[in-house]
Amino acid sequence: MNTHKNDLRSLSARELLARRRAAAARLGDVEQVLAGTLTEQARRCGRPGCRCADGEPHGPYAYFTPRPAGRGRARYVPAALAQVVRRYLQRSAEVEAVLAEISAINAELLARRELR
């Protein structure tokens, strides 16, 4: 949720606390989060005479790069797990959005000297 600080200023402290509580409840199960990116790449095996030598590479294969990205850190993701990884990445984005909202609410409460 994209909350502008001016939107929060118009709310009472009670409303801010209720909104923070509701946002925290939306976090739910945070065990299934994964921060990073999933990319698909086609590969060439290098064997002479293989179809990939004629321009038809193998794949596509999925690779996960954790965040923060480090050099050479992409990891192969088996096809059977690619959908699970996508779901975890989506859940991570949802959790980050809720945490950003909670942080904005807390910043507004701090500015009012009503942070609890």
N, C-alpha and C positions, 0 to 999 in steps of 0.2 A: 504494500500500500504506500503510495507516494503522498506523504503528509507535508504540507508546507507549514513553516513555523507560524505564519499569520493565522492559519486555521486553528492552531492550538491555542493561540493567545485569546481567542474568543470564548474558550471553554473555561468553566470554573474548575477549581482544584478537584472538587468531587467528580466532575465529569472526566477530568484527565486521569484520575486514579481508576475510575471504572473502565475507561478506554484501555489503560495499561493492563488491567486485570484481564480484560477480554482478549487483548493481543497475546498475553502470556498463555492463555488457555488455548489459543490457536496453534501454539508451538507443538503441543501433543508429544508424540513419540519422536525424539530427536536422535535415536540410534541409527536410523537409516538415512544418513546424510553423507555426502561425498563431495568435497570441494575440488574442482578442477574442470577439465574439458575432455570430451570424447570426440575423437576424429576417426575418420575412415580413410584408409590408404590402400592403393593397389601396389603390389610389389613384383619385382622381377627376381627370379631365382638364380639366374646366371648360367644355367645349364645350356650348352650349345644345342640347338635343335628344338628347344622347348618353345611352346607357343608364345611365351612372354618375350623371347628373343625377337620375334617378328612383330612386336608391338601390342600384343594382347596380354597385359599383366594379370597376375593371379590376384584374387580378392574380389571385393575390398575386405580388408581386415580392420577391426576396431582397435584403437589404441587410446589408453587413458593417460593424461598428463595431470598429476596432482598440482594443486595450487598451494604455495607459490611454486611456479614452474622452475625447475632446475634443468640445467643442461643435461641432455641425454637421459631424461627421466621418464620418457613415454614407456608405458607398459602394455604389452599385448593383452587384449581382452577376448577370451574365447566367445564364439558366436552365441553360445548358450547363455552367457552372462551379460551380453551387450544390453539387453532390455532392462535388466536389473540395474546396471550401472546408470542407464538413462533415467530410471525412476529415482535413484539415489541423488543424482545431480539435480533433478527437478525439485526434489524435497529440500535440498540444500539451498537452492535459490529462494524457495518459499520461507525457510527459516531465516535467512539473511534479511529478507524484506520485513519480516515481523520484528526482528531484533533492531533494525533501523528505526522502525516506528516507535518501539519502546524507548530507544535511546533519545529520540526527539521529544517524546513526552517527558522523560526524566530531565532533559536539558531545560525544558520549559518550567517544570516544577522547581528546578534548582534556581533558575532566574527569578522565580517568585519567592524563593527561600522556603518552599513548602515540600521539598524532597523528603520522602519517607520510605 
